[in-house]
Amino acid sequence: MENWKTTASNELTMDFYRAQYQGIARCNLALKYVSQMQPDSIMSLSLQERLLGEAYFLRAYYYFRLVRVFGGVPMTLDVLDNSENWKIDRASVEQVFSQILSDLTAAQKRLWRVAQIPDDQRGRATKGAAEAMLMKVYLYMASPYWSKYITKSTSATNYALAKQWGDS
């Protein structure tokens, strides 16, 4: 894959492709069913929002991995619960990037900062991870988005420096 000398019958390529869509399917399930849950003593509204943010973040991550390797890919945002829904047209690169940006924006609004996550749950997606991923996506999207990249990277750098110096 690194040398662009692979075919559609390559098992590693097929495994990569399938793994991304398996992750996307799981994210779609979480987005559908977690959002329908009623907050209670176990699932607070805050926890529910964080879980939704993680699902949005991961779905963006999986689509980002796909679009970088394959360009435009079939894109599903719903649970595929019957075989009639399995045939999906290929989305353009622009459509996939647009969805990635939408998912990362939704994730950023819901995810917690690192300091809010309990020690036994470190490694989860955070607000900072979503911001960093947005910067990376803007870089891949090229010139029209450079100003957004610069704004995001300046914001992230200022946050990191303030955190280091104890100002936040």
N, C-alpha and C positions, 0 to 999 in steps of 0.2 A: 504494500500500500504506500509506503514511503516513497517509492520510485515510480508510482503510478503504473505499475506493471502487474495488475491483478485482473482477474476476470470475475464475472458474476457467479461462476461456479466455485470460487474459492471459499473453502469452509470457514476460514477465519473471518473473512469479510461477511459471510452470511451470519455467523455467530454474533459478530459485532452489531449488525443490523437488527437482528432479532432481539438481542439484549436491550437495545435502546427502546424498541417498541414494547417490550415487556415492561420496562420501567414506565413508559408513557401510559400504558394501560393501567398500571397500578396507581399512578398519579390521578388519572381520570376517575378511577373508582373512589379514591380518597376525596377528591374534590366534590364528587356527587354525594357521597354518603356522609362524610364528616360535616358538610354544610347543612345536612338535614337533621343532625342530632340536636336535641334540646340540651342546653347547658344545665348541669346539675352539680352535686357536690364532688363528683369525680372529674367531670369534663367541664371546667370553667369556660366562660366565653373567651378569656384570654388564651387558654390552652387550645381551644378550638381554632382561634384565629392563627395561632402559631403553626398548628398542624396544616392548616390550609396554605399558609405561606410556604411551608416546607414543600408541599406538593407542587405549588406553582413554581418554586425555585427548581425543583428536580425536573419537572416537565420541560422547563426552559433549557436546562442543562442537557437533557437528552436530545432535544431538537437541535441545539447548538452543535452537539457532536455529530449528528446526522447531516446537517446542512454543510458543515465543513468538509465532510468526506464525499457526500453524494450530490450536493447542490440541492435543488428542489426535491422534496420528498412528499409522499402522501402524509397528510396531516389530519389527525383526529383529535377533537377536544371533548368527545363524549365517550361514554362507556359503550363498547361494541358488544352488545349482548345477543346478537343473532347474526347468522351468516349473510343475511341480506345487506347488512351494514359494512361488510368487510371490504367491498370494492370501493376504493377511495382514489380519486384522481390525484395526480401529482400536483402539489402546490409549487408556486414559483419560489425562487430564493428570497425575493422581496417579501412574499407572504409569510414564509417561515420566519424570517428575521422580525417581521412585524409582530408575529405571535410571541416570539421569544421576548421582545421588549415589553409586550403587554403582560406576559407572565411574570417577568422580573419586577415590573412596576407593582403588580399585585402582591408579589412576595415581599418586596421591600416595605410595603405598608403594614404587613402582618407579622413579619419576623421580629424576633427579639434581638436586643444587643447581647453581646457575649456575657456581660455582667449579670444579665437577667436569667441566664441558663444555669440550672443547678449543676454542681461539679460532677455528679454521676451521669450527666447527660451531655457532657462536652463532646464536640464533634458534629453537633447538629448545624444545619444551615442557620446563618445569622443575617441580620440586617446588613452588616458590613460585607458579608459574602455576596449578597445580592447586589450591593453597590459595586463591588469589584467585578462581578460578572457583567454588569451593565457596561462598565468601562471596556472590558474585553470585547463585548459584542459591538460596541461603537467602533472600536478599532478595526474589527473585521468588516464592518459595513462601509468603511472608507470615507472619502472626502466630505460628503454632505453632513456627516455626523461628527466631524472633528471638534467642532465647538462644544458639542455635548460631552465628548470625551474629556476635553480640557476642563470644563466646568466640574464634571464628576471627579476627575483625578485631583483637581485642586481641593475640592471638598474633602475627599478621602485623605489626602495628605495632611490637610489642616487638622482633621479629626485625629489622625494618628499622632501628629506632633503634640496636639493638646493633651491627648491621653498619656503620652510619654512624659510630658512635663507636669502632669497632674492638674491641668486646667479644666478637665471635663469630668 
